[in-house]
Amino acid sequence: MIKILVVDDEFEMRQLLRLYLKQAGFVIEEAENGKEAYEKIVKHEYQLMILDVMMPLLDGWQTLEQVRQVSDLPVIMLTAKGTVKDKVAGFSKGADDYLVKPFEAEELIARVHALLRRTHLSEEKENLLKYDGIIVDSNARNVTYNDKKISLTQTEFDLLKVLLEHKGNVLSRDQLVELIWGLEFSGEDRTVDSHIKNLREKLKAAGVDEQPVKTVWGIGYKVE
């Protein structure tokens, strides 16, 4: 059972999202503001959250910042603003994907499925990737450095995992997009750059001495 939390101050939008998502087989709970959403996440378990940006009192960005303090729950931001600047701002705050209003039901469901696939909800064999004190545990969706946990978003985790799986090889931005988001993703190159920047900052903050994720100018990224 996959449970999704829908957060939007507009009743009509919540009802529309509920209709689309229930038809796709998901269990839906709703919150009409950021405060209610945060309280629900603290008390209950969800597999994904769809979070509106423009809300009174506590907007989507503020809500996301609070949620990231207690959870790495996958988050799709929902907004009427679709500029590159807005998207980069969302990714820098820990969003995993970005859906611009108005949208079609098919696009919503495709993005939800793509993000859930990246969380590896299905059973998988034990798989540990190790690199200079960094351990990536695919089963637990957990990253540690010298036995200390590093808190990463789903996208940051997937980027690190994919780069380690292809250690020594350069992956272009297009390849990373296809491996992580899937062919249906329609974002920009800067989406990858923003997530890489966040990943590097978290690895540095955790005490990783030498940055494992290298930039290959004009091509993409690799782990040596």
N, C-alpha and C positions, 0 to 999 in steps of 0.2 A: 504493500500500500504506500503510494507516494503522496505525501501531503504538502500542499503549497499554500503559503500565506500571501494573500492579496492585500496590498495596502494602498488605499486611495480615498481621498476625502469626498469624492463624488459617488453617490449611491448608484447612479446609472452605470458608471464605468465598472464598479465592483460587480454589478449584476452581469454586465456583458462579459467580463473576464471569467466569472463563475460559470456562465453558460458555455463558453468556448472550452474551458479547461475540464469541466465535468463531462462534456461530450467526448473528450479525449481520454477519459478514464481516471482523472486525478481526483483526489479528495481535497476540498477547498475550505480554508478558513479565511475570515476577513478581519481587517482592522481599518478604522476610518481615519486614523492619525498615527503619527510616529510614536507617540507615547504608548498607545495601546499596542502597537506592533512590537515595541521593545519588551513590554511586559509579557506578551505572549511567547516571544522567543526565549526569554529567561525561564519560563515555566514549562514550555512544551517543545517537542521535537518536530522540525520541518525539514523537508529535503530541498526546498527552494523558496525564495521570496520574490514576488514581483512588487516593486516599490515605486510609487509615483513621486516625482520630484517636487511639483508645485503644490504644497499643502500648507495650511495656516499653522501657526504656533511653532511646530517642529517640521521643517521641510525635509525632503528626501535625503539631501546631503547630510544634514544634521543627524537624521535617523540612522543613516548608513554608518556614520562615524561612531555612534553609540553601539550599534549592533556589532561592529568589527572589534569592539573591546571585549566582547563575550562570545563571539561565534564566527566561524568561517563559512557560515551558510551561504550557498550560491545565491547571488542577487542579480536580477534583471531590472535595470532602471527603466521606468516608463515616463516619457515626457513629450511635450510638444516641441521642445528645442532640439534640433538635430544638427547643429553646427559641430565642426571638428573640435572647437574649443570646449564646447559643452561635454562632448564625449570623453575627451582627454581628462577633463575635470572629474568626471564620474569614475573613470578607471583609476585615477590617482587616489581616489578615496576608498577604493576597494570593490568597486562594482565589477561583475564578471561579464555582463553583456548590457546592451543598450537598445531599447525598442522605442521608435518615434511614433507618436500619434499623428494622424490616424494610421491604423494598421489592419491587415487582413488576418482572419483567424488562422489561416494556414501558416503565415509567417510567425505568429505568436507560438503556435504549437511546435513548429520546426525549431525555433530557438530554445524552447523549453526542453525538448528532447535532446538537442545538441548539448546543452549544458548539463543535463542529467547524465548523458553518456560519459561526460568528462569526470563525473564524480565516481564512476565505477560502482554503481549500485548493485550490479550483478556480481555473482561470485567469481573470484579469480584466484589463480595460484599465488602462493607466497612469492613476492618479488622484492628484493632489496637491492637498491643501487647505492654504491659507495664511492666517495670521492674526497680524499684528503680530510677525513673527519666528518664529512657530510654523509648522512644516511637518509635515503628516501625510501620509505616503506609504502608501497602501492596499496597494500591491503588496508592499512590503518589510515591512509592518506595523511601520513605524518612525516615531517622532516626534522632531523636533529643534527646538531653540530657539537661534537665532543660531549654527547649524551644530554645536551640541553635542547629543548624543543624550540623550533623556529615557527612562529605563527604566520602562515601564508594563506592567501586567498586560494580558491580553487584554480583560478587561472594561473597564478604565480606557481603553484605546485605543478600544474601540468607543463608549464614552460620548462621548469627545472628538470622534471622527469624526462621530457622529450629530448632535451639537449644532452642529458646524461646518457640516454639510450643511444644517441647518435654521437657519442664522444669522439672527438677528432675530426668530425665532419662539419662543414659549414652548412647551416640551414638558412635559406632565404626567408624573408618575411612571408612571402606567399606560401612557402612550404610549412612554416609554423602555423599560419592561419588555417591551412587545410588539415594539418594533423591535430590541431586543438579545437578549432571552432567548426570545422567541416566545410564542405563546398558551398553550403547555403549562406555562409557568412558574407555580409556585404560591407564590412567596415573598411577603414583606411589603414595604410602602413603604420601610421603613428599609434594605432591601437597596440601593436606589438611593442613598439618602442616604449610606450608608457608603462606597460606591464613589466618589461625588462628593467626599466629604471627602478620601479618599486621593489622588484625581486633583489636587485643588487643592493639597494639601501638596507633591506632587511637582513641580508647575508652579512653585510658590513656591521650592522648594529649587533648581530649575534656573535661578532668576534672573528669572523672568517678573515684570515690574514690576507690571502691573495684572492682577488676576485676571479671565480671560476668561469663566469660568463664573459667571453671576449667578443668585441665587435670586430667584424671583418668589413671594413669600409666599402660601401657600394654593393655589398652582397647580403650580409645578414649577421648571424651570431653563431658561436660555437663554444663548446667546452673543450679545452686542450686535452 
